[in-house]
Amino acid sequence: METLQLLSIVVEAVVVFMLLYGAIKKGAVCAYGMALTFSIFVFYDLANYFDWGLSQNILTPAFFIATLSALWAVWKMGQED
């Protein structure tokens, strides 16, 4: 199961790079928000996977910021129509 979890983190990181490419190359502003969201997911998952011992006072707000970033990105996508 550890291999699958690590693979998932790698896929999340690939998604970050794809979103950044879309944001930079194609000017998709909403992609920046999703890139931030997935970057925080990668950080959060790595912290848990490698047991960095980070306080929930760091991880919980980070996860909340990721959620707000995803909400903003989806909002921007809706405005592009």
Contacts in CASP RR format, 6 or more apart in sequence:
PFRMAT RR
TARGET T0000
AUTHOR 0000-0000-0000
METHOD contacts of the structure
MODEL  1
METLQLLSIVVEAVVVFMLLYGAIKKGAVCAYGMALTFSIFVFYDLANYF
DWGLSQNILTPAFFIATLSALWAVWKMGQED
2 49 0 8 1.000
5 45 0 8 1.000
5 49 0 8 1.000
6 49 0 8 1.000
8 45 0 8 1.000
9 42 0 8 1.000
9 45 0 8 1.000
9 46 0 8 1.000
9 49 0 8 1.000
12 38 0 8 1.000
12 41 0 8 1.000
12 42 0 8 1.000
12 45 0 8 1.000
13 38 0 8 1.000
13 42 0 8 1.000
15 38 0 8 1.000
16 35 0 8 1.000
16 38 0 8 1.000
16 39 0 8 1.000
16 42 0 8 1.000
19 31 0 8 1.000
19 32 0 8 1.000
19 33 0 8 1.000
19 34 0 8 1.000
19 35 0 8 1.000
19 38 0 8 1.000
20 31 0 8 1.000
20 32 0 8 1.000
20 35 0 8 1.000
22 28 0 8 1.000
22 31 0 8 1.000
23 29 0 8 1.000
23 31 0 8 1.000
23 32 0 8 1.000
23 35 0 8 1.000
29 76 0 8 1.000
30 72 0 8 1.000
30 73 0 8 1.000
30 74 0 8 1.000
30 76 0 8 1.000
30 77 0 8 1.000
30 80 0 8 1.000
31 73 0 8 1.000
32 73 0 8 1.000
33 69 0 8 1.000
33 70 0 8 1.000
33 72 0 8 1.000
33 73 0 8 1.000
33 76 0 8 1.000
34 69 0 8 1.000
34 70 0 8 1.000
34 73 0 8 1.000
36 65 0 8 1.000
36 66 0 8 1.000
36 69 0 8 1.000
37 66 0 8 1.000
37 67 0 8 1.000
37 69 0 8 1.000
37 70 0 8 1.000
37 73 0 8 1.000
40 62 0 8 1.000
40 63 0 8 1.000
40 65 0 8 1.000
40 66 0 8 1.000
40 69 0 8 1.000
41 66 0 8 1.000
43 62 0 8 1.000
44 59 0 8 1.000
44 62 0 8 1.000
44 63 0 8 1.000
44 66 0 8 1.000
46 52 0 8 1.000
47 53 0 8 1.000
47 54 0 8 1.000
47 59 0 8 1.000
END
